[in-house]
Amino acid sequence: MSRVPARSSRCRPCTPAPDSTGSRRTRPARAEWRRSAACWRSNGRARGVRVNVLAPGYFHTGLSDGLVTSKWRERIHANIPQDRVASPPELGGAAVYLASDAASYTTGSTLTVDGGWTA
C-alpha cells in the first residue's frame, strides 16, 4: 500500500457556513466548495483519486419499519416504477462497481439507485 503524501497547505477541510440567512449563508459554502474542488484538481488527480456519489432511494431496513406508516409506504410504492422498496443488498452492486477497476474512468458522477423514483 502506498503512503499518501501530506496534504497541501492550500487544502483545508470543509467547514460549515456560519448561521445566517439568504445568500450570506450559501456564499461561504460555495467558496469552500470551490477551494475543495481546486484542491482535488491539484492533488487528487495525480494520485488517481476518483470522487463519485452513490445516491440510494428508499430501502427497507429494520430502522425504516418503525418510521414509515402503511399510508406513507403506499405513497412511496406508488411513486417507484418498480412498485417496491429495495433491500440493502441491492445497493451493494453499485458500491462494488464504483470501487472496482470497471469504474476507473468514472469520476464526478452520481449513481442513483432508487428503482426509477427520480427518472
C-alpha positions, -999 to +999 in steps of 0.1 A: +000+000+000+014+034-010+017+061+015-004+092+009+016+124+009+008+151+034-020+174+024-010+206+006-012+237+027-037+251+002-062+223+010-084+229+040-112+207+054-147+219+047-162+240+075-199+247+079-212+281+069-220+305+097-256+306+108-272+334+088-298+338+062-301+341+024-271+343+001-249+352+031-254+316+043-246+300+010-217+322-001-192+307+024-203+272+014-198+280-023-164+294-017-154+264+004-166+241-024-145+260-049-114+256-027-121+219-022-125+214-059-093+232-067-075+212-041-088+179-056-078+191-091-043+199-080-036+169-057-062+142-061-059+137-098-022+130-096-029+102-071-057+086-090-084+096-067-119+092-080-148+111-064-183+097-070-216+097-052-239+068-045-275+081-041-299+055-027-336+058-028-359+042-002-345+010+012-363-015+035-343-018+068-352-026+104-350+011+112-373+022+084-401-002+096-407+019+127-405+052+109-428+046+079-465+042+083-485+020+060-501+051+043-467+066+037-454+032+024-483+031-001-473+066-014-437+055-018-447+024-037-470+045-060-440+067-069-415+039-076-419+024-111-407-010-098-435-009-073-414-020-044-388-007-019-353-021-022-334-041+003-298-032+014-280-059-006-293-043-038-271-013-031-240-034-029-236-040-066-235-002-073-209+002-045-188-027-058-189-011-093-177+023-081-149+007-060-138-016-089-114-011-118-145-012-141-152+024-129-116+036-135-128+063-159-159+072-138-154+103-117-176+132-107-207+111-112-238+104-091-250+068-094-287+068-084-302+035-071-338+043-065-359+020-086-367+047-110-381+072-085-362+102-100-364+090-136 
